[in-house]
Amino acid sequence: MPEAFGERDLALDDAALAELAGLHHAAAVDSTQDWALGSPLPARGAAVFVADAQSAGRGRRGRVWQTDPAGSLAVTVLRRFALPPMRLAPLGPAVGVAVARALHGLGATGIGLKWPNDLVVEDAKLAGLLIEARGESVAIGIGVNLALSDVPGVAQAWTDLRRAGVADVSRLRVLGALLRALLPALAEFEREGFAAFVDDWARFDALAGRPVRVMAGERVEEGIALGIDAGGGLRVRHPDGERVHHAGEVSVRVAA
């Protein structure tokens, strides 16, 4: 990405520009999440923090986000929401829908949403999300694989936008598409909640109807995924009945 770029380089539309409070770029940072959370919270709208490379990127539950800096995009959007915690709970799935819409719009095929925070193609990880709140600040981190050569030491299956059928995977093009989809979607979520996203979640859901393994500490349970509820929790039909699992409590894998 060039050393300096602006809204025009990203081809942002009026809906995205209306929600953009600031655009910040760095060649390299430890983590776009830490950079954003250490910055002033905008009075309205969202501030965007994008780095060409990050040395200590992290994923959900403290995991390291490992990827090829030359072939990936790391961005964090910082925003406040005038919502109580219960209504903010399904923000992660709503963000997942917005990112899926953006990547699908670029021409990526076969995109699925794997609850709670991954985008996949045929169960191979394409992108990941991380949402962290500190006080009024909500940091929405997005990592997208653009065109990877290799990801050493990662056992999980992975893929990238080029393998998913996108010819032009330049950072500016992908970042522009993400912000055009995401920034208005965050305002829509604040106004209307997850109801505005539930149909598209069902369209992209990579787990619905499939056997899954739910892990909470040392406890492992199997069942059939049934989609998510209005609060963003994963509905699973277990042998003893249906239960709802929440992202901060469990990890989920597709069962063999």
C-alpha positions as CSV (number, residue, x, y, z in Angstrom):
1,M,0.0,0.0,0.0
2,P,1.3,3.5,-0.7
3,E,2.8,5.5,2.3
4,A,-0.2,7.9,2.1
5,F,-3.7,7.3,0.7
6,G,-7.1,8.7,1.3
7,E,-10.8,8.1,0.9
8,R,-10.6,8.7,-2.9
9,D,-8.0,6.0,-3.3
10,L,-10.4,3.6,-1.6
11,A,-13.4,4.6,-3.8
12,L,-15.6,5.1,-0.7
13,D,-19.2,6.0,-1.4
14,D,-21.3,8.6,0.5
15,A,-22.7,6.0,2.9
16,A,-19.2,5.0,4.0
17,L,-17.8,8.5,4.1
18,A,-20.7,9.6,6.3
19,E,-19.5,7.1,8.9
20,L,-15.7,7.6,8.6
21,A,-14.2,9.7,11.4
22,G,-10.5,9.1,10.5
23,L,-8.2,6.9,8.4
24,H,-4.8,5.9,9.8
25,H,-2.1,3.9,8.0
26,A,1.2,2.5,9.2
27,A,3.8,0.3,7.4
28,A,4.2,-1.9,10.5
29,V,2.7,-2.1,14.0
30,D,2.6,-4.7,16.8
31,S,-1.2,-5.0,16.5
32,T,-3.8,-2.9,14.8
33,Q,-6.1,-3.7,17.8
34,D,-3.7,-2.3,20.3
35,W,-3.0,0.7,18.1
36,A,-6.7,1.5,17.8
37,L,-7.5,0.9,21.5
38,G,-4.6,3.2,22.5
39,S,-6.0,6.0,20.3
40,P,-8.8,8.6,21.0
41,L,-12.3,7.4,20.5
42,P,-14.1,9.5,17.8
43,A,-17.1,11.4,19.1
44,R,-19.1,10.0,16.2
45,G,-18.5,7.5,13.4
46,A,-15.6,5.2,13.2
47,A,-11.8,5.5,13.0
48,V,-10.0,3.1,10.7
49,F,-6.5,1.7,11.5
50,V,-4.7,-0.3,8.8
51,A,-1.2,-1.7,8.7
52,D,0.8,-3.3,6.0
53,A,2.3,-5.7,8.5
54,Q,1.8,-6.5,12.2
55,S,4.3,-8.4,14.3
56,A,2.0,-9.4,17.2
57,G,-1.4,-9.7,15.7
58,R,-3.8,-11.7,17.8
59,G,-7.0,-13.6,17.3
60,R,-9.8,-14.8,19.6
61,R,-9.1,-16.0,23.1
62,G,-5.5,-14.7,23.0
63,R,-4.4,-16.7,20.0
64,V,-1.7,-15.4,17.7
65,W,-3.0,-14.3,14.3
66,Q,-0.3,-15.8,12.0
67,T,-0.1,-15.0,8.3
68,D,2.1,-13.8,5.5
69,P,2.5,-10.0,5.9
70,A,3.1,-9.7,2.1
71,G,-0.2,-11.4,1.3
72,S,-2.7,-10.2,3.9
73,L,-4.7,-7.3,5.1
74,A,-4.9,-6.2,8.8
75,V,-7.4,-3.5,9.7
76,T,-9.2,-2.4,12.9
77,V,-12.2,-0.1,13.1
78,L,-12.7,1.8,16.3
79,R,-16.2,3.0,17.3
80,R,-18.6,3.5,20.1
81,F,-22.1,2.1,20.3
82,A,-25.1,3.6,22.1
83,L,-26.2,0.2,23.1
84,P,-26.5,-1.8,26.3
85,P,-24.2,-4.9,26.5
86,M,-27.0,-7.4,25.8
87,R,-27.8,-5.6,22.5
88,L,-24.2,-5.4,21.6
89,A,-23.6,-9.1,22.0
90,P,-24.5,-10.1,18.4
91,L,-22.1,-7.5,16.9
92,G,-19.6,-10.2,15.9
93,P,-22.0,-12.1,13.7
94,A,-23.2,-8.8,12.2
95,V,-19.7,-7.8,11.3
96,G,-19.1,-11.3,9.8
97,V,-22.1,-10.7,7.5
98,A,-20.8,-7.3,6.4
99,V,-17.3,-8.8,5.6
100,A,-18.9,-11.7,3.8
101,R,-21.0,-9.3,1.7
102,A,-17.9,-7.3,0.8
103,L,-15.7,-10.3,-0.2
104,H,-18.6,-11.9,-2.1
105,G,-19.0,-8.6,-3.9
106,L,-15.3,-8.7,-5.0
107,G,-16.0,-12.1,-6.7
108,A,-15.0,-14.5,-4.0
109,T,-17.0,-17.8,-4.4
110,G,-18.0,-20.3,-1.7
111,I,-17.7,-18.0,1.3
112,G,-19.1,-19.3,4.5
113,L,-19.4,-17.8,8.0
114,K,-18.1,-20.2,10.7
115,W,-19.4,-19.1,14.1
116,P,-18.2,-17.1,15.9
117,N,-15.4,-15.3,14.1
118,D,-14.1,-17.0,10.9
119,L,-14.9,-16.7,7.2
120,V,-14.1,-19.9,5.4
121,V,-14.2,-21.5,2.0
122,E,-14.8,-25.2,2.1
123,D,-13.8,-25.1,5.8
124,A,-10.4,-23.4,5.0
125,K,-9.9,-20.1,6.8
126,L,-10.1,-17.0,4.6
127,A,-10.5,-14.3,7.2
128,G,-10.9,-13.8,10.9
129,L,-12.5,-11.3,13.2
130,L,-11.7,-10.1,16.7
131,I,-13.9,-7.7,18.7
132,E,-12.7,-6.1,21.9
133,A,-14.3,-3.6,24.2
134,R,-12.5,-1.2,26.6
135,G,-14.9,1.2,28.3
136,E,-16.8,2.9,25.5
137,S,-14.3,1.9,22.9
138,V,-15.1,-1.1,20.6
139,A,-12.3,-2.3,18.4
140,I,-13.3,-4.5,15.4
141,G,-10.3,-6.3,14.0
142,I,-10.4,-7.9,10.6
143,G,-7.6,-10.0,9.1
144,V,-8.0,-11.2,5.5
145,N,-5.8,-13.5,3.5
146,L,-5.2,-11.9,0.1
147,A,-2.7,-14.1,-1.7
148,L,-0.5,-16.2,0.6
149,S,2.6,-18.1,-0.3
150,D,2.7,-20.1,2.9
151,V,1.7,-19.9,6.6
152,P,4.4,-21.9,8.5
153,G,3.4,-23.6,11.7
154,V,-0.3,-23.3,11.1
155,A,-2.1,-26.6,11.2
156,Q,-5.5,-25.2,10.4
157,A,-6.5,-25.4,6.7
158,W,-6.3,-21.9,5.1
159,T,-7.1,-20.2,1.8
160,D,-7.0,-16.7,0.4
161,L,-9.0,-14.4,-1.9
162,R,-7.0,-15.3,-5.0
163,R,-7.7,-19.0,-4.5
164,A,-11.4,-18.0,-4.0
165,G,-11.5,-16.5,-7.4
166,V,-10.7,-12.8,-6.9
167,A,-8.3,-11.6,-9.6
168,D,-7.3,-8.2,-8.1
169,V,-6.5,-8.7,-4.5
170,S,-4.6,-5.4,-3.9
171,R,-4.9,-4.1,-0.4
172,L,-6.5,-0.8,-1.4
173,R,-9.2,-2.5,-3.5
174,V,-10.0,-5.0,-0.7
175,L,-9.9,-2.4,2.0
176,G,-12.2,-0.1,0.1
177,A,-14.7,-2.9,-0.4
178,L,-14.6,-3.8,3.3
179,L,-15.2,-0.2,4.4
180,R,-18.0,0.4,1.9
181,A,-19.8,-2.7,3.4
182,L,-18.8,-2.4,7.1
183,L,-19.1,1.3,8.0
184,P,-22.8,1.7,7.0
185,A,-23.5,-1.8,8.5
186,L,-22.2,-0.7,11.9
187,A,-24.6,2.2,11.9
188,E,-27.4,-0.1,10.8
189,F,-26.6,-2.5,13.6
190,E,-26.8,0.3,16.1
191,R,-30.2,1.3,14.8
192,E,-31.8,-2.0,14.0
193,G,-29.8,-4.7,15.8
194,F,-29.0,-8.1,14.4
195,A,-32.4,-8.4,12.8
196,A,-31.0,-6.5,9.8
197,F,-28.4,-9.2,9.3
198,V,-30.1,-12.5,10.2
199,D,-31.2,-13.5,6.7
200,D,-27.7,-13.0,5.3
201,W,-26.2,-15.0,8.2
202,A,-28.4,-17.9,7.2
203,R,-27.3,-17.5,3.6
204,F,-23.6,-17.7,4.5
205,D,-23.8,-20.0,7.5
206,A,-21.1,-22.7,7.1
207,L,-22.2,-24.8,10.1
208,A,-26.0,-25.0,9.9
209,G,-27.2,-28.7,9.8
210,R,-23.6,-30.1,10.3
211,P,-22.2,-32.1,13.2
212,V,-20.1,-30.0,15.4
213,R,-17.9,-30.5,18.5
214,V,-18.3,-27.8,21.2
215,M,-15.4,-27.4,23.6
216,A,-15.5,-25.6,26.9
217,G,-12.3,-26.2,28.8
218,E,-11.9,-29.9,29.1
219,R,-15.6,-30.6,28.4
220,V,-16.4,-31.7,24.8
221,E,-19.9,-32.2,23.5
222,E,-21.2,-33.1,20.1
223,G,-24.4,-32.1,18.3
224,I,-25.9,-30.6,15.2
225,A,-25.6,-26.9,14.6
226,L,-28.9,-25.2,14.0
227,G,-27.9,-21.6,13.2
228,I,-27.7,-18.7,15.6
229,D,-30.2,-17.0,17.8
230,A,-31.1,-13.3,18.0
231,G,-28.4,-12.7,20.6
232,G,-25.7,-14.2,18.4
233,G,-25.3,-17.5,20.2
234,L,-24.9,-20.8,18.4
235,R,-27.9,-23.1,18.7
236,V,-26.8,-26.8,18.9
237,R,-29.1,-29.8,19.1
238,H,-27.4,-32.1,21.6
239,P,-28.6,-35.7,22.5
240,D,-30.2,-34.2,25.6
241,G,-31.9,-31.3,23.8
242,E,-31.1,-27.9,22.2
243,R,-28.8,-25.4,23.9
244,V,-27.4,-22.1,23.0
245,H,-23.6,-21.5,23.3
246,H,-21.9,-18.1,23.5
247,A,-18.7,-17.1,21.9
248,G,-16.8,-16.1,25.0
249,E,-17.4,-19.5,26.6
250,V,-16.7,-22.2,23.9
251,S,-14.8,-23.1,20.8
252,V,-16.5,-25.0,18.0
253,R,-15.1,-27.4,15.4
254,V,-16.8,-29.3,12.6
255,A,-17.1,-32.9,13.8
256,A,-15.6,-35.6,11.6
